[in-house]
Amino acid sequence: MIETIVFPRALYDRLVSTTRRRYPRKVFGYLLSRSEAHEPSDFILFEENIRNSDIWQPEFHSYGDYFVDHADAGFVATPQESWRVQKEIWSRGLHEVGVLHSHQRHPANFSRIDWDMHRQRFSDLWHLIISLRNPQLPQVRAFAVASDSVRELPLHVPRERDGPARRRTVTTSDAAKARLRELGRLNSAGCPDLNYADDIMLAIDALQNSIGQEVIDEILSDGLRRGSAERYQEHIAPFMVPIERSRFEMGSGQDNASHFCGESPLHCCELSDFQIMRVPVTNELFGLVETGRLNPTRLEHGMPVVNVTWSESALFALWMGCRLPTEAEWEFCCGAGAPTEWCCESEWQLRQYAWYSANARDQIQAVATRKPNKLGLFDMHGNVWEWCQDDYDQDFYCHGLSVDPLNRGGAGTRDGVRKDKVVRGGSMNALAEMCRTRYRFHEHFQFKAADLGFRLARYKD
């Protein structure tokens, strides 16, 4: 069983560079090796795509409107090129260890059509997906595909041999406190500096394991959160919805999880009272801390803010006297604790509640322009992906945490530095399956994209 994919740095850089040069053209090909191991040593790409031929187009269109509207969604090589590529692989003494393809509008996630296509042809290969939905920040993810499940594989890309070794920085509590006090100061306009968002959030993380939360709150109250009570009441309180203490079944049973990573096991989860924002944070609200976000038109003011990193989102939340919702809170609020896949009874009703690939026309829409769910919350499905507070761990549900679960140090951290954070909800380009209440995904905490935003949460007053 494959545990980790080791990807040589030079090969990784060459593959990502080649994919970016071909953008927005679809990329499909094989990862190759000279050994029996699963580690790649080269790749080969196909050139001619007959996805829109009379033979293959109906197959792709059967997966929904997204594949009707986007002629570049999917790739099928010609028989002639497939045979030519196979002969070239043999002549070079190589063999296939993986298959790869690129996404132009979706994250590097494994969808149902990927599952179906892979199982038809590539049962013995692992699968690499390269997402260029933000071409400046390519995402690369690897998956092991079994007959009954898909699992994301750790992807290890060693640093250059002649590059400087990274030293783990040891920070004392006193140094971290001083750093947080310095960076957390508000400017003359009473705003934090978003340029230091990463440093501020990492300083808070460093302190959470060494001193009490009360000390952190005291430091923040002298700087970052000074005046937050007034800001909250003026700008955020009217949008907040109280959620009473609740208990629900979180995740998916194994039969339903199939090709969706990290959704099982189904488990009982209890949540304390909290509040959550009725809509995602808009350009107008985020413009309070970054005036450049505001656009001239009123319509733009009502759009969800996007192209924000996790740290920027978390920093804005603290400044407003709030926080990001935990993954468990987000899932409960999306479906109101119901066992259904969406906030409605079936996928056919989803258009009434969500802007997604079936109706958004590749455009983010103003918030609260679809129906609210049973809790009075808008845009939980679709429109923009939303950051959550948790570090991402594919196996977090197996740890048995059932009361107010929050992952602060699972697979999303390495050597004390946060790597990936949970994102939820799908976006205007997402397939219906990606908008599901239980669908889990993750992004690097420094990632940003034109379909990624957030909403605020807060413990009950």
N, C-alpha and C positions, 0 to 999 in steps of 0.2 A: 504493500500500500504506500502511495506517495505521501511523504510527510511535509517536505519543503522543496521548492524549486530554487535551485541555485543558478542564477543567470549571470554569466560573465559580464563585467561592466562594459567592455568595449562593444560586445554584441548588443547589449541592452540599449546603449546610447545610439548605436547605428540603426536599430529597429525603430526606436522612437523618432529619430531624425527622419528616417525614410517615410514613416507614416505621416509626420507633419508636413513633409514636402508634397505628399500626394493629396493632402486635405484640400477640398472636401470630397475627394474621390474615395470610395470605399476600398478598404484594404482587406485582403483575404489570402491566407497562405499556410505554410507548414513550418514548424520548428523542427530542426534536424540535429542529429547527433551521430558520432562515429562509434559510440560505446552503447552498451546495453542499459546504461543508466538513463534517467529521465532528464538529465541536464542538457540543455541545448548548446550546440556549438556553431550553428548557422541557421539561416531561415531562407525560404524561397517564397515569392509572392506571385499570384496569378494576375494576368493582365485583362483578359476579356470576360465581361460579366453578361451572362444571358438570363439574368433574373427576370427581365421583362419580355422574354420570348413567349410565344403562344403556349408553350408547354408549361413554363414555370410561373408565369404571372398569376394565373388563377390560384395556384397553391399559396402564394404570398398574400394575395388579396383576401383569402379565406381567414387570415389572422386579424382582419379588422381594418377600419378606416385609415389607420396610420400607414399601413402598407399600400393602400390605394393612393393616398395623398403624397407619399414619398417614394418616388421611383428608385431612389438610391438605397432604400432600406432592404438589405439582403444581398447575397452574392451567390451566384452559381457559375462555376467554371465550365467551359465547353469540354466535351469529351476529347477533342483533339488536343487541347492544351493540358488537360489532366494527364493524358498519356505521355505527352512530351515532358511534363514536369516529373512524372514517375520515372521515366527513363533517365532523366538527368540526375535524379536522386540516386538511382542505382549505379550509374556510371561513376559517381563521385564517392562511392563506398559509404553512403549515408543511409539513415533510415529515419522515418518520422517518429517524433516523440510527443508532439503537440500540434494543435491546430490553432490558428490565430485569426482574429478579425477585428475591425475597428467599428466604433460607434461614433456617429457625428452629432447626435442630439441627446443621447441618453448617457447616464453614468456607465461605468464599467461593471455593469451588473449582468447576471445571467437570467435571461428571460425565457418564457415558455417556448418561443420559436427557436431560440438557441438550443434548448433542451431537445426539442424534436429533431432538429437538423443534425445535431451532434450524434444522437443515438442511432440515427439511420446510417451514418457513414463512419463514425470515428470512435467506436466503443472502447478501443484500447489506448486512446490518446487523451492527455489533459488539454485544457482549453485556456488560451490567453485572450483577454479582451483589452483593447486600448481605446479609451474614450478621449475624444477631442472636442467635447462640448465646450471646454475652454481650451483652445489650441495652445495657449501660452503655458498651461499647466496640465499636460497629458496625465491621465490616470491609467495605470497598468495593473490588472488583476488576473490571477490564475485560479483555475477551478479544476477539481477532480470530479469526473462525471461517472457515477455508478448507475446500475440499472434502476435503482429506486431512490436516488438522492444526488444532490450536488453539494460539494463542500469547497469553500474557498481555501486555497493553499497559501501558506506564507511564501512570499517571494523575496528571496535574499539576493541582493545585488551588491557584491563586495566593492569597496572603494578602490580607486586606482592604486596600484602597487607603490608608485612613487609619490603618492599624495601624502600630506601630513596626517598622522594618526590623531584621531579625536580623543581629547582628554575629558574625562568626566569631571565636571566642575562640582566641587563640594562647597555648599553654601551653608553657613551657620545661621541659626535662627536670628541672631542679632543683625547679621548682614542682610538677610532676607527682609527683616522688618524695616531696616533703614532704606533698602531698595524700594520697598512698597510705598513707604512714606514719600520718597522722592518722586517716584513716577506717578503716584496717585494724586498729586497736586492738581487742582483745577486752574485753568488759565483765567485771564482777566474777564472773560465772558462767562465764567462759571462752568466751563466744559472740560472734560478730560481730553488728552491728546491720543487720538486713535493710532498714531504711529508707534505708540508704546503698548498697544493692546496685548501683544504676545508676552512681552516682558512682565506686564502687570499680572496677567492671569497665571503665568508660570511662577511668579513670586508668591501669589496666593496659594498655589498648589504646594510649593516648598514649605510653607508655614502650616498647612493643614495637618501635616503628619508630625509636627514637632511642638506646636503650641495650641492652646484652646481656641475655639471659634470666637469666644468673647474678645480675645486680644486682637484677632483679625478685624472683627467688627469695630473695635475701638480705633484701630489705625484707619480703616476706611471712612469712619464717621468724621475724622479730622480732615479728610481730603476728598476722595472720590465720591462718597455718599453725602457730603455736606449739602444740605438743601434738598435731598432726595424726597423727603416727605412732601414738600410743597410741589416739586415737579410731578411726583406720582399723582397727587390729588388733582392737579390742573390738567395733566396731559394723558394719564393712563387710567385712572380710576373709572371714568365713564365707560371704558371698554372691557372692564373685568367682569368675569362671570364666576360666582362662588360654586365650588364643587364640594359637596358634603362627603364625609367619610364613606368610603365605598369598598366593595370587594367584587372582584371579577376574575374570569378565567383569561389569562394572558397567554399569547402565543398561539401556536397551531399544533394539532395532533399530527403524528408522523404521516398519516395518510394524506393530509392536506398540505403538508410542508413540501413534499417531493423535491422539486428543483429550487425551492426558496431557501436560502442559507440562513441558519441561525434562528428559525422560528419555533423550533420544538425544544423541549417538550411543552405541551400545554400544562399550565400550572396556575395555582391559585395565587392571587396578588391582592394585598390590602393597602389602601391608600388613606392617609390622614386628610383632614380638611385642607383645601388649598383654593387658589383662584387662578384662572387662566384667561388670557386675552381673547376677546371675541373674534378678532381678525389678526392676520399677520401684521407686523410693524410696517408702516407705510413710508414712502419717501418723505412725506410731510413730517412725520414724527421723527424719523432719523435725521432729518434736516436740522433738528434742534441742536444736534451735536456736530453735524457736518453740513454746513450751509450749501456746499457745492452739490449736494444730492438733490436739492430742489430744482425743479424745472419750471419753465414759465407757465405751462398749461395746468389747469386745475385737475385734469384727468391724470396727469403724471403724479400729482400729489397723492392721489388715492390708490396708486399702484403699490404693491408690496416692494419694499426695498430689497435689492438683490446685490450680488457682487460684494458680499460682506463675509469675512472669515468668522470662524467660531469665536475667536478672541474678541473681535470687534463687536459681535453680537452680545457676548457675555459681559463685556465692558459697558455697553449701552444699558444692558439690563441692570447692572449694579448702580449705575448713575441714576437710573429711574427708581431705585429702591425695589427692584425686582430681581428675578433670575430667569434662566431658561428652564422650560419644563423638563422633568425627568422623562426618560423613555417610557416608563410605566404610566406616568400621568398623561403623556401624549396619547398613548394607545387607548387608555380608558376614555379620554375626551373625544377621540376620533369616532369611536363606535358606540359611545355611551354605555360601554360594558356589554353590549349585545354580542351574541356568538356569530353574527353574520360577517361576511367578508368586507362589507362597506357599511356606511351609516344607514343605508337603505336596504331593502329586502333583496334586491338583485342588481346585477350589472346594468340591466336595461334602464334602471332609474338613475344611474350615476350622473348622467348629463344634467339632471336637475340640480345636483349638489356640487358639481366639480367642473372646473376648467381643465381639460386634459386633452390627449391626442385626438379624441373623437370630435371635439367642438371648439378648441381654443385657437385653431388656425396658426399655430406656432407663435402665438403672442401671449405674453402675460396680461392678465385682465385686472381691472380695478377690484379691490377687495369687496366682499359682501354683495356680489352681483349674481350669485347663485343662492339656492335655498340653504338655510341653516340646518344643522343636524338637531337631534332631539334635545341637546343641551344649549341650543341657541348659538352655536359656534359656526363660523363660516370658513370655507377654504381649507378645511382639514384634509380633504382629498384634493390633490392637484394644485394648479396655479404655480406655487413654488415649493420646492423641498424646504424642510424646516430643520434647523439645528436643534438638537436636544442637549441636555447637560452632560449626559453619560459618556465615558470612554466606551469604545466599541469592543465587544468580546463576542465572537461567534458562538461561544459555548456558555455565555453568561446565564442563560436560563437553566443550565444544568447545576448551577451552584446552590439552588434551593432557597434563595433569598425571597421572602414572600411579603414582608412589611416595608413599605416605602423603599423599594430597592433603588440603589444608585451605584453605578459602577464607576469607581474613581481610580482604578488601577488594573484593569484586565489586560487583554491583548492590545489595548490601545496605547500602552506606554512602553517605553524601553529606556533603561538606565535613568529613570526618573523624568524623562522628557515625554510629554504627551505626543501621540502620533495621530490616531484617528478618533473621531467623535461620531456619535449616532446622528443620522439624518432620517427624517420620516416624511411620508405623505405624497410623494410624487410631484409632478409639475405639469405645466401646460403641454409638454411634449411626451409625458409619461403614458405608457399603455395602462389600461385599466388595472392589470395585475399589479403594477407598481404603485398604484394608488390605494391598494388594500390596507385596511386598518392594521394588519399585523405585519406588513411588509417592512423588513429591516434593511438598512443600508448604512454606509459610513463614508466619511470624507476626512482627509488630512485636515488638522485644525487650522492650517494656513491656506487651505483651498478656498477659492471663490469662483462663482459662475453666475451667468445671467439668469439662472432659474433657481437660485438658492437664497433663501431668506430665513426668517425666524419670527416667533411670537414670544410673548412674555408670560411668566407665571410668578406666583408669589404665595408664600405661606399665609394662611388666613389670619387677618388682623385680630 
